């Protein structure tokens, strides 16, 4: 595996790969890698000749009350994991390489219709930071395929819309949620769940699946279902952030005649904010 810190060197290496007729798969990350990240890399390997992973802790997507400085930097361990599964290139730029004119002067990329709801309502400016850095990384790497996890469903939907709106020639591929044995979605945030909370931490997933089954059983009182699911989360001792039955493509509140629905939710433990989602197709 080759390691790069500068845009020119990674572009040169990828240019040689393309000149040899190879397709390029890309997995952007902020590091602190776990098995769910590695599954995305393995998925990219199945579809492309060479795979590049980026590790960049993007300050632009952290809010005022989110501690960018304390985000885990585990580059040595991350590189070892990537090398073990056969990743070809690792791109780890410094902030000045990605934002050469500084953060305040940085041109921003915004998806206005989808960025300020759900997680965006709780984390103002977050998705603006995501879409800006992903656009820059796409311009640097110029991949044929980029793989993003479905666990961050809103992020995936926003990036798909951004690529469509800006005519970026990259195929966005979704990677399935990797779950613990009890259904809890794998996340670096899970390390902040206390031992006392852990046996109940899968409540979000349970409530989302309860809503999914209720819809499949014919219920269309979506507001009531959302309220009942939030109460389930509260009864388990957690604080719901949101729970939304949404149109899978637009993320707008689902209409009764929508056929593709995603139920998205977020809840707070003592020290973590967990997100999850489930999707379903309805035959009207």
Secondary structure as UniProt FT lines:
FT   STRAND          2..4
FT   HELIX           7..19
FT   TURN            20..21
FT   STRAND          24..29
FT   HELIX           35..47
FT   STRAND          50..55
FT   HELIX           59..61
FT   TURN            64..65
FT   HELIX           68..70
FT   HELIX           75..84
FT   TURN            85..86
FT   STRAND          89..91
FT   HELIX           95..98
FT   TURN            100..101
FT   TURN            104..105
FT   TURN            112..116
FT   HELIX           119..122
FT   TURN            124..125
FT   HELIX           126..141
FT   STRAND          145..149
FT   TURN            150..151
FT   HELIX           153..166
FT   STRAND          171..175
FT   TURN            181..182
FT   HELIX           188..192
FT   HELIX           195..198
FT   TURN            199..202
FT   HELIX           203..216
FT   TURN            217..218
FT   HELIX           222..235
FT   TURN            236..237
FT   STRAND          239..247
FT   TURN            248..250
FT   TURN            256..257
FT   STRAND          260..268
FT   STRAND          273..281
//
